Amino acid sequence: MTTFSKCCRYLAGLLWGAVFTLQGAVAQTPAPSPAQAKSKPAAAKSTQQAVKKASESEPPLDSHELSIAQRVHIGQLPCELGASVNMSADAAAPGYFNLQGKGYKYRMRPVATSTGAIRLEDAKAGAVWLQLSNKSMLMDQINGRRLADECAHPDQVAVANDMKINPPPALIDTSMPVRR
């Protein structure tokens, strides 16, 4: 058996294990009682208060981090496989962002990179948002997986389409003859 086929069998086993785990978790989730359903507005208020308290305790960002934050695309961003994320700037804490998707919510702050890519992190949760010129992705560093990929703001879609028409030069171009 080749290494490739071993990897495929291993990944298929992982996928099936995840499916059965999720099915068991969904089956065991109880429906909310009427009292719990009525308490949702109170829960929303407590969540807002927790976000406000977190923004008050967060350290202010330096000028370089604030300049990174100015380039972050905000709004509802569609991703691959029908998923989407909502990136919103926090008016109470300049430079901080709230990122929400199906099943997750993160408090992100800009982090400087050596590559020029825009990087936002929620250090407590281990979440990283990478924004490139043509797409963005959300990664879970703790579990080593992508939560959302191919997320794109309209500006990124325009860049991606332009890259299809005018591809960037290859990093290593082997078509050029070597001069001696």
Z-matrix of the N, CA and C atoms (Angstrom, degrees):
N
C 1 1.450
C 2 1.528 1 107.79
N 3 1.331 2 116.70 1 133.16
C 4 1.462 3 120.71 2 -178.52
C 5 1.518 4 110.75 3 -75.52
N 6 1.318 5 114.87 4 161.89
C 7 1.461 6 120.64 5 178.50
C 8 1.519 7 110.59 6 -62.27
N 9 1.340 8 116.24 7 -37.23
C 10 1.458 9 120.08 8 179.70
C 11 1.530 10 110.98 9 -62.23
N 12 1.317 11 116.86 10 -46.71
C 13 1.464 12 118.97 11 -178.71
C 14 1.531 13 111.30 12 -67.75
N 15 1.329 14 117.23 13 -31.82
C 16 1.472 15 120.13 14 175.62
C 17 1.528 16 109.89 15 -64.07
N 18 1.326 17 115.79 16 -43.00
C 19 1.469 18 120.24 17 179.22
C 20 1.522 19 110.65 18 -63.18
N 21 1.342 20 115.83 19 -42.31
C 22 1.468 21 119.47 20 179.82
C 23 1.526 22 111.09 21 -62.54
N 24 1.323 23 117.32 22 -43.06
C 25 1.463 24 120.54 23 179.35
C 26 1.524 25 110.28 24 -65.05
N 27 1.331 26 116.82 25 -40.28
C 28 1.457 27 121.05 26 179.33
C 29 1.527 28 110.48 27 -62.76
N 30 1.351 29 116.89 28 -46.72
C 31 1.462 30 120.74 29 -179.44
C 32 1.526 31 111.19 30 -65.52
N 33 1.335 32 117.33 31 -37.71
C 34 1.461 33 119.85 32 177.46
C 35 1.528 34 110.47 33 -63.49
N 36 1.328 35 117.13 34 -39.91
C 37 1.464 36 120.59 35 176.91
C 38 1.513 37 112.02 36 -62.67
N 39 1.331 38 116.43 37 -41.98
C 40 1.472 39 120.38 38 177.57
C 41 1.519 40 110.98 39 -62.50
N 42 1.331 41 116.08 40 -42.82
C 43 1.457 42 120.64 41 -178.87
C 44 1.523 43 110.73 42 -62.62
N 45 1.326 44 117.54 43 -46.92
C 46 1.462 45 120.44 44 179.51
C 47 1.522 46 111.20 45 -63.68
N 48 1.326 47 117.18 46 -38.22
C 49 1.466 48 120.15 47 177.31
C 50 1.521 49 111.40 48 -61.94
N 51 1.343 50 116.15 49 -40.76
C 52 1.465 51 120.24 50 178.86
C 53 1.521 52 111.18 51 -66.33
N 54 1.341 53 116.78 52 -39.22
C 55 1.469 54 120.53 53 179.54
C 56 1.522 55 110.32 54 -62.70
N 57 1.329 56 117.18 55 -46.79
C 58 1.464 57 120.08 56 -179.20
C 59 1.526 58 111.45 57 -66.80
N 60 1.325 59 117.81 58 -35.21
C 61 1.465 60 120.63 59 177.43
C 62 1.518 61 110.51 60 -65.30
N 63 1.344 62 116.59 61 -43.46
C 64 1.462 63 120.14 62 179.47
C 65 1.524 64 111.64 63 -66.10
N 66 1.324 65 117.18 64 -38.69
C 67 1.460 66 119.96 65 178.56
C 68 1.521 67 110.47 66 -62.92
N 69 1.331 68 116.87 67 -40.74
C 70 1.466 69 120.59 68 178.88
C 71 1.514 70 111.54 69 -66.54
N 72 1.332 71 116.95 70 -38.85
C 73 1.464 72 120.30 71 -179.89
C 74 1.521 73 111.09 72 -67.27
N 75 1.342 74 116.97 73 -39.39
C 76 1.465 75 120.55 74 179.52
C 77 1.526 76 109.90 75 -67.77
N 78 1.317 77 116.83 76 -40.63
C 79 1.463 78 120.18 77 -178.72
C 80 1.518 79 111.74 78 -66.76
N 81 1.340 80 118.34 79 -28.24
C 82 1.449 81 121.45 80 -176.93
C 83 1.521 82 112.92 81 -90.77
N 84 1.325 83 118.60 82 -6.06
C 85 1.452 84 121.43 83 -179.28
C 86 1.524 85 109.42 84 -77.21
N 87 1.346 86 117.57 85 117.79
C 88 1.454 87 119.21 86 -179.22
C 89 1.530 88 111.43 87 -76.76
N 90 1.314 89 115.39 88 152.80
C 91 1.464 90 120.58 89 176.92
C 92 1.530 91 108.40 90 -73.51
N 93 1.346 92 118.54 91 144.79
C 94 1.462 93 119.97 92 179.87
C 95 1.526 94 111.48 93 -67.74
N 96 1.317 95 114.64 94 143.03
C 97 1.457 96 119.62 95 177.29
C 98 1.524 97 109.15 96 -76.88
N 99 1.348 98 118.74 97 164.06
C 100 1.471 99 119.87 98 178.28
C 101 1.533 100 112.39 99 -57.87
N 102 1.342 101 116.88 100 -35.11
C 103 1.472 102 119.89 101 179.05
C 104 1.519 103 110.52 102 -66.00
N 105 1.354 104 117.24 103 -38.72
C 106 1.461 105 120.13 104 178.73
C 107 1.518 106 110.41 105 -68.46
N 108 1.324 107 117.26 106 -37.61
C 109 1.457 108 120.77 107 179.62
C 110 1.527 109 110.99 108 -63.39
N 111 1.352 110 116.76 109 -37.56
C 112 1.465 111 120.59 110 179.01
C 113 1.516 112 111.46 111 -71.03
N 114 1.346 113 117.97 112 -26.22
C 115 1.457 114 120.63 113 -176.07
C 116 1.526 115 112.63 114 -83.62
N 117 1.340 116 118.81 115 1.77
C 118 1.460 117 121.03 116 -179.72
C 119 1.519 118 113.00 117 -60.48
N 120 1.351 119 120.93 118 -42.42
C 121 1.464 120 118.66 119 177.79
C 122 1.531 121 111.65 120 -60.51
N 123 1.321 122 117.59 121 -37.58
C 124 1.464 123 120.13 122 178.09
C 125 1.517 124 109.89 123 -65.96
N 126 1.331 125 117.45 124 -38.22
C 127 1.462 126 120.69 125 178.58
C 128 1.523 127 110.33 126 -66.23
N 129 1.330 128 117.51 127 -37.74
C 130 1.458 129 120.88 128 178.21
C 131 1.526 130 110.56 129 -64.22
N 132 1.351 131 116.86 130 -40.50
C 133 1.460 132 120.08 131 177.51
C 134 1.517 133 110.88 132 -63.40
N 135 1.346 134 116.70 133 -42.82
C 136 1.462 135 119.09 134 -179.08
C 137 1.526 136 110.76 135 -66.37
N 138 1.335 137 118.06 136 -33.54
C 139 1.456 138 121.47 137 176.81
C 140 1.521 139 109.86 138 -66.28
N 141 1.344 140 116.55 139 -43.44
C 142 1.464 141 119.95 140 178.12
C 143 1.523 142 111.09 141 -62.37
N 144 1.334 143 116.34 142 -39.53
C 145 1.462 144 120.10 143 178.76
C 146 1.519 145 110.72 144 -66.54
N 147 1.326 146 117.40 145 -37.82
C 148 1.466 147 120.95 146 179.08
C 149 1.523 148 110.68 147 -65.79
N 150 1.351 149 117.04 148 -40.62
C 151 1.461 150 120.69 149 177.94
C 152 1.524 151 109.82 150 -65.29
N 153 1.329 152 116.60 151 -41.53
C 154 1.462 153 120.42 152 179.05
C 155 1.523 154 110.45 153 -63.15
N 156 1.346 155 117.08 154 -43.59
C 157 1.457 156 121.34 155 179.57
C 158 1.525 157 110.32 156 -64.02
N 159 1.342 158 117.24 157 -40.03
C 160 1.464 159 121.32 158 179.10
C 161 1.522 160 110.31 159 -64.39
N 162 1.350 161 117.47 160 -40.59
C 163 1.458 162 119.88 161 -178.86
C 164 1.527 163 111.51 162 -68.70
N 165 1.332 164 117.18 163 -28.04
C 166 1.465 165 120.04 164 177.86
C 167 1.525 166 110.98 165 -73.99
N 168 1.335 167 117.93 166 -30.36
C 169 1.452 168 120.73 167 -176.88
C 170 1.526 169 113.08 168 -91.43
N 171 1.321 170 118.12 169 -6.30
C 172 1.461 171 120.96 170 -178.57
C 173 1.523 172 110.25 171 -79.34
N 174 1.315 173 116.16 172 141.63
C 175 1.461 174 118.79 173 178.77
C 176 1.525 175 111.00 174 -70.03
N 177 1.318 176 117.66 175 146.35
C 178 1.466 177 119.48 176 177.04
C 179 1.528 178 109.94 177 -67.61
N 180 1.310 179 116.22 178 154.22
C 181 1.458 180 121.24 179 -178.30
C 182 1.520 181 110.47 180 -89.53
N 183 1.336 182 115.79 181 152.18
C 184 1.461 183 119.35 182 176.85
C 185 1.536 184 109.20 183 -80.67
N 186 1.325 185 116.68 184 175.46
C 187 1.470 186 120.52 185 -173.79
C 188 1.529 187 111.94 186 -64.39
N 189 1.334 188 118.59 187 -35.25
C 190 1.465 189 120.81 188 179.36
C 191 1.532 190 110.60 189 -66.49
N 192 1.324 191 117.24 190 -42.51
C 193 1.465 192 121.06 191 178.80
C 194 1.530 193 110.83 192 -65.97
N 195 1.333 194 116.59 193 -38.12
C 196 1.471 195 119.84 194 176.87
C 197 1.525 196 111.59 195 -65.48
N 198 1.330 197 117.49 196 -34.88
C 199 1.469 198 119.73 197 177.82
C 200 1.532 199 110.43 198 -69.12
N 201 1.325 200 117.30 199 -33.87
C 202 1.471 201 120.49 200 174.73
C 203 1.522 202 109.11 201 -64.82
N 204 1.326 203 117.30 202 -44.63
C 205 1.464 204 122.53 203 -177.50
C 206 1.521 205 112.11 204 -60.61
N 207 1.323 206 117.98 205 -30.29
C 208 1.460 207 120.91 206 -179.46
C 209 1.525 208 112.72 207 -67.44
N 210 1.331 209 117.21 208 -19.50
C 211 1.464 210 121.17 209 -177.73
C 212 1.530 211 113.25 210 -98.18
N 213 1.331 212 118.00 211 1.02
C 214 1.460 213 121.68 212 -178.87
C 215 1.531 214 109.61 213 -75.08
N 216 1.331 215 115.70 214 131.57
C 217 1.469 216 120.81 215 176.71
C 218 1.526 217 108.55 216 -78.07
N 219 1.334 218 116.14 217 129.55
C 220 1.461 219 120.18 218 179.31
C 221 1.520 220 109.81 219 -115.94
N 222 1.318 221 114.96 220 162.80
C 223 1.458 222 120.87 221 179.61
C 224 1.518 223 110.80 222 118.21
N 225 1.319 224 115.32 223 -170.54
C 226 1.470 225 122.54 224 177.98
C 227 1.522 226 107.04 225 -84.18
N 228 1.337 227 117.13 226 115.16
C 229 1.450 228 121.46 227 -177.73
C 230 1.527 229 110.34 228 -109.52
N 231 1.329 230 118.24 229 117.83
C 232 1.460 231 119.91 230 176.57
C 233 1.526 232 110.29 231 -71.57
N 234 1.340 233 115.73 232 144.08
C 235 1.460 234 122.32 233 -179.73
C 236 1.522 235 108.78 234 -123.09
N 237 1.330 236 115.97 235 -178.57
C 238 1.461 237 119.57 236 179.77
C 239 1.523 238 110.61 237 -69.97
N 240 1.304 239 115.87 238 161.70
C 241 1.465 240 124.70 239 177.25
C 242 1.531 241 113.10 240 59.43
N 243 1.337 242 117.12 241 29.00
C 244 1.457 243 121.25 242 176.50
C 245 1.519 244 115.23 243 77.51
N 246 1.321 245 118.23 244 2.99
C 247 1.464 246 121.30 245 178.51
C 248 1.528 247 109.71 246 -79.61
N 249 1.323 248 116.02 247 167.55
C 250 1.461 249 120.89 248 174.59
C 251 1.518 250 108.71 249 -155.60
N 252 1.319 251 114.96 250 159.10
C 253 1.463 252 121.48 251 175.61
C 254 1.517 253 108.02 252 -129.59
N 255 1.321 254 116.01 253 155.59
C 256 1.454 255 121.63 254 176.72
C 257 1.524 256 107.65 255 -119.49
N 258 1.318 257 116.18 256 115.41
C 259 1.454 258 122.52 257 178.67
C 260 1.521 259 107.11 258 -105.41
N 261 1.340 260 116.75 259 122.81
C 262 1.465 261 120.18 260 178.73
C 263 1.523 262 109.63 261 -131.29
N 264 1.315 263 115.10 262 141.83
C 265 1.459 264 121.42 263 178.01
C 266 1.523 265 108.64 264 -80.54
N 267 1.327 266 115.88 265 144.74
C 268 1.460 267 120.99 266 178.41
C 269 1.530 268 108.37 267 -91.32
N 270 1.309 269 117.19 268 114.43
C 271 1.466 270 121.31 269 -178.73
C 272 1.526 271 111.46 270 -67.65
N 273 1.336 272 117.62 271 -29.43
C 274 1.466 273 121.48 272 -178.55
C 275 1.519 274 112.54 273 -77.59
N 276 1.331 275 117.84 274 -24.53
C 277 1.463 276 122.02 275 -179.04
C 278 1.527 277 108.36 276 -131.66
N 279 1.336 278 117.49 277 91.93
C 280 1.467 279 120.50 278 -177.63
C 281 1.531 280 111.83 279 -56.02
N 282 1.338 281 114.67 280 133.57
C 283 1.458 282 120.72 281 178.90
C 284 1.513 283 114.25 282 94.25
N 285 1.323 284 118.16 283 -13.79
C 286 1.464 285 122.10 284 178.51
C 287 1.527 286 109.10 285 -96.24
N 288 1.328 287 115.34 286 150.33
C 289 1.460 288 121.33 287 -177.52
C 290 1.518 289 110.36 288 -133.13
N 291 1.331 290 115.29 289 151.91
C 292 1.461 291 122.45 290 172.93
C 293 1.523 292 106.66 291 -110.39
N 294 1.326 293 115.91 292 124.53
C 295 1.459 294 122.03 293 -179.17
C 296 1.518 295 108.20 294 -116.60
N 297 1.333 296 115.87 295 122.98
C 298 1.463 297 121.28 296 -178.87
C 299 1.513 298 109.88 297 -126.31
N 300 1.311 299 114.36 298 144.32
C 301 1.453 300 121.81 299 174.52
C 302 1.513 301 107.61 300 -149.62
N 303 1.305 302 115.92 301 -171.55
C 304 1.458 303 119.87 302 -178.68
C 305 1.534 304 109.14 303 -72.20
N 306 1.318 305 115.96 304 106.81
C 307 1.457 306 121.09 305 176.32
C 308 1.515 307 115.38 306 92.03
N 309 1.322 308 118.66 307 6.14
C 310 1.459 309 119.65 308 178.13
C 311 1.523 310 111.29 309 -150.62
N 312 1.325 311 114.10 310 155.81
C 313 1.458 312 122.15 311 177.99
C 314 1.521 313 106.80 312 -150.51
N 315 1.335 314 117.16 313 124.87
C 316 1.453 315 121.04 314 -176.18
C 317 1.518 316 111.12 315 -128.65
N 318 1.300 317 114.65 316 151.66
C 319 1.467 318 124.08 317 175.22
C 320 1.522 319 106.46 318 -106.62
N 321 1.318 320 117.28 319 109.23
C 322 1.455 321 121.86 320 -170.48
C 323 1.525 322 112.07 321 -107.54
N 324 1.326 323 114.61 322 146.00
C 325 1.464 324 121.71 323 173.88
C 326 1.517 325 108.79 324 -132.49
N 327 1.333 326 118.49 325 147.63
C 328 1.466 327 120.93 326 -178.15
C 329 1.526 328 111.96 327 -70.26
N 330 1.330 329 114.51 328 146.81
C 331 1.464 330 122.20 329 177.87
C 332 1.524 331 106.89 330 -132.52
N 333 1.326 332 116.52 331 134.75
C 334 1.463 333 121.04 332 179.98
C 335 1.528 334 110.15 333 -70.27
N 336 1.344 335 115.78 334 142.90
C 337 1.462 336 121.47 335 177.42
C 338 1.524 337 109.23 336 -126.59
N 339 1.312 338 115.70 337 159.14
C 340 1.464 339 119.67 338 178.02
C 341 1.522 340 111.72 339 -84.99
N 342 1.334 341 118.04 340 -14.57
C 343 1.464 342 121.81 341 -176.57
C 344 1.521 343 114.00 342 -92.40
N 345 1.317 344 117.42 343 -15.82
C 346 1.454 345 120.36 344 -176.39
C 347 1.510 346 113.46 345 93.31
N 348 1.328 347 117.19 346 -6.92
C 349 1.465 348 120.09 347 175.93
C 350 1.525 349 108.41 348 -68.29
N 351 1.310 350 116.60 349 148.27
C 352 1.462 351 120.48 350 177.37
C 353 1.521 352 107.29 351 -85.16
N 354 1.326 353 115.33 352 124.92
C 355 1.468 354 121.58 353 -177.18
C 356 1.515 355 109.01 354 -125.06
N 357 1.326 356 115.60 355 126.66
C 358 1.457 357 122.33 356 174.32
C 359 1.527 358 106.98 357 -117.65
N 360 1.338 359 116.74 358 143.23
C 361 1.460 360 120.32 359 -178.50
C 362 1.516 361 111.77 360 -133.64
N 363 1.315 362 114.99 361 145.78
C 364 1.458 363 123.55 362 163.50
C 365 1.522 364 103.78 363 -113.17
N 366 1.324 365 116.30 364 95.16
C 367 1.463 366 121.25 365 -172.55
C 368 1.529 367 112.12 366 -63.49
N 369 1.325 368 117.51 367 -35.94
C 370 1.469 369 120.35 368 -179.60
C 371 1.524 370 111.63 369 -64.35
N 372 1.327 371 116.63 370 -42.80
C 373 1.463 372 121.21 371 -176.59
C 374 1.526 373 112.43 372 -89.07
N 375 1.325 374 117.54 373 -14.29
C 376 1.460 375 120.40 374 -178.67
C 377 1.515 376 113.54 375 78.12
N 378 1.327 377 117.34 376 23.44
C 379 1.465 378 121.36 377 -178.83
C 380 1.528 379 109.78 378 -96.42
N 381 1.334 380 115.10 379 141.46
C 382 1.464 381 121.72 380 179.23
C 383 1.526 382 108.46 381 -132.40
N 384 1.332 383 116.36 382 129.88
C 385 1.465 384 123.50 383 175.50
C 386 1.513 385 106.73 384 -108.86
N 387 1.333 386 117.12 385 121.19
C 388 1.453 387 122.17 386 176.41
C 389 1.510 388 108.76 387 -110.83
N 390 1.318 389 115.61 388 125.84
C 391 1.458 390 121.46 389 179.45
C 392 1.516 391 108.11 390 -114.95
N 393 1.321 392 116.02 391 114.34
C 394 1.457 393 122.44 392 176.12
C 395 1.522 394 108.16 393 -102.49
N 396 1.318 395 117.45 394 179.74
C 397 1.463 396 119.39 395 -178.09
C 398 1.525 397 112.52 396 -68.77
N 399 1.350 398 117.37 397 -27.70
C 400 1.463 399 119.93 398 -175.06
C 401 1.521 400 114.99 399 -113.68
N 402 1.324 401 119.33 400 -8.23
C 403 1.463 402 121.38 401 178.29
C 404 1.525 403 109.52 402 -168.17
N 405 1.329 404 114.91 403 167.48
C 406 1.461 405 121.71 404 175.87
C 407 1.518 406 107.99 405 -131.01
N 408 1.340 407 115.76 406 158.90
C 409 1.466 408 120.52 407 177.76
C 410 1.518 409 109.93 408 -148.23
N 411 1.318 410 115.48 409 151.65
C 412 1.457 411 123.22 410 178.31
C 413 1.519 412 108.00 411 -114.79
N 414 1.328 413 116.07 412 126.74
C 415 1.459 414 120.68 413 -178.25
C 416 1.520 415 111.25 414 -121.73
N 417 1.311 416 115.32 415 145.47
C 418 1.460 417 124.03 416 174.70
C 419 1.519 418 106.07 417 -101.79
N 420 1.344 419 117.71 418 103.55
C 421 1.457 420 121.22 419 -176.63
C 422 1.522 421 111.98 420 -71.57
N 423 1.305 422 117.79 421 -28.56
C 424 1.462 423 120.86 422 -178.39
C 425 1.525 424 110.50 423 -66.18
N 426 1.334 425 116.19 424 -45.85
C 427 1.465 426 120.81 425 -178.68
C 428 1.517 427 113.02 426 -96.51
N 429 1.325 428 117.60 427 -2.94
C 430 1.458 429 121.40 428 177.13
C 431 1.510 430 114.64 429 63.44
N 432 1.345 431 117.73 430 48.28
C 433 1.462 432 120.32 431 -179.72
C 434 1.520 433 110.46 432 -146.81
N 435 1.315 434 114.77 433 161.29
C 436 1.464 435 120.63 434 176.15
C 437 1.519 436 108.64 435 -89.48
N 438 1.318 437 115.57 436 133.45
C 439 1.467 438 120.92 437 176.29
C 440 1.517 439 111.06 438 -92.79
N 441 1.320 440 116.58 439 -31.48
C 442 1.467 441 121.81 440 178.77
C 443 1.521 442 107.83 441 -150.56
N 444 1.322 443 115.66 442 138.17
C 445 1.461 444 119.99 443 -179.23
C 446 1.524 445 109.08 444 -137.34
N 447 1.315 446 114.85 445 160.43
C 448 1.465 447 121.97 446 179.33
C 449 1.530 448 111.70 447 57.89
N 450 1.327 449 117.64 448 32.30
C 451 1.462 450 120.84 449 175.47
C 452 1.532 451 107.15 450 -76.61
N 453 1.324 452 116.50 451 137.90
C 454 1.461 453 117.63 452 -173.58
C 455 1.520 454 112.42 453 -145.75
N 456 1.301 455 115.06 454 128.20
C 457 1.462 456 125.04 455 169.70
C 458 1.534 457 106.12 456 -79.22
N 459 1.315 458 119.95 457 155.33
C 460 1.479 459 120.09 458 178.92
C 461 1.535 460 113.36 459 -52.68
N 462 1.334 461 118.04 460 -35.45
C 463 1.466 462 120.04 461 177.38
C 464 1.530 463 110.88 462 -63.41
N 465 1.341 464 116.72 463 -38.99
C 466 1.460 465 120.86 464 179.41
C 467 1.528 466 110.98 465 -70.03
N 468 1.322 467 116.92 466 -35.93
C 469 1.466 468 120.60 467 177.40
C 470 1.527 469 109.44 468 -61.68
N 471 1.325 470 117.28 469 -40.97
C 472 1.468 471 121.30 470 179.23
C 473 1.532 472 110.42 471 -63.31
N 474 1.316 473 117.33 472 -42.03
C 475 1.472 474 120.86 473 178.68
C 476 1.525 475 110.21 474 -65.46
N 477 1.346 476 116.86 475 -43.28
C 478 1.470 477 120.63 476 179.58
C 479 1.519 478 111.06 477 -61.47
N 480 1.330 479 117.24 478 -42.10
C 481 1.465 480 120.59 479 178.01
C 482 1.523 481 111.23 480 -64.77
N 483 1.317 482 117.09 481 -39.70
C 484 1.457 483 121.31 482 177.87
C 485 1.530 484 110.81 483 -65.06
N 486 1.334 485 116.85 484 -36.46
C 487 1.465 486 120.45 485 178.84
C 488 1.529 487 111.24 486 -66.79
N 489 1.335 488 116.66 487 -29.64
C 490 1.470 489 119.67 488 177.07
C 491 1.525 490 110.65 489 -69.58
N 492 1.339 491 116.04 490 -38.86
C 493 1.466 492 120.83 491 -178.79
C 494 1.527 493 110.70 492 -77.30
N 495 1.327 494 116.07 493 -44.29
C 496 1.465 495 122.74 494 -178.65
C 497 1.526 496 109.10 495 -122.46
N 498 1.323 497 118.03 496 81.64
C 499 1.464 498 119.00 497 -176.46
C 500 1.527 499 111.56 498 -63.29
N 501 1.332 500 116.04 499 144.70
C 502 1.464 501 118.87 500 178.35
C 503 1.530 502 109.86 501 -67.46
N 504 1.326 503 118.00 502 156.62
C 505 1.465 504 119.90 503 179.83
C 506 1.528 505 110.61 504 -65.30
N 507 1.317 506 115.49 505 148.46
C 508 1.462 507 120.77 506 178.57
C 509 1.524 508 109.21 507 -68.42
N 510 1.306 509 115.85 508 148.36
C 511 1.464 510 119.91 509 178.93
C 512 1.520 511 111.29 510 -66.39
N 513 1.315 512 116.12 511 -38.61
C 514 1.459 513 121.31 512 178.13
C 515 1.524 514 106.89 513 -122.94
N 516 1.297 515 115.23 514 106.08
C 517 1.457 516 120.04 515 -177.76
C 518 1.525 517 108.41 516 -96.34
N 519 1.316 518 117.23 517 111.99
C 520 1.456 519 122.12 518 -178.29
C 521 1.529 520 112.47 519 -93.87
N 522 1.325 521 117.70 520 -1.16
C 523 1.453 522 119.84 521 -178.39
C 524 1.531 523 112.46 522 -80.74
N 525 1.296 524 117.38 523 -16.03
C 526 1.476 525 121.22 524 -179.17
C 527 1.538 526 109.21 525 -81.09
N 528 1.345 527 117.32 526 133.12
C 529 1.469 528 118.98 527 177.25
C 530 1.532 529 110.30 528 -70.29
N 531 1.288 530 115.69 529 148.18
C 532 1.470 531 121.72 530 178.83
C 533 1.525 532 108.63 531 -83.43
N 534 1.319 533 115.69 532 127.86
C 535 1.488 534 120.53 533 178.56
C 536 1.518 535 108.74 534 -92.69
N 537 1.301 536 113.91 535 141.23
C 538 1.487 537 119.07 536 177.93
C 539 1.473 538 110.74 537 -128.27
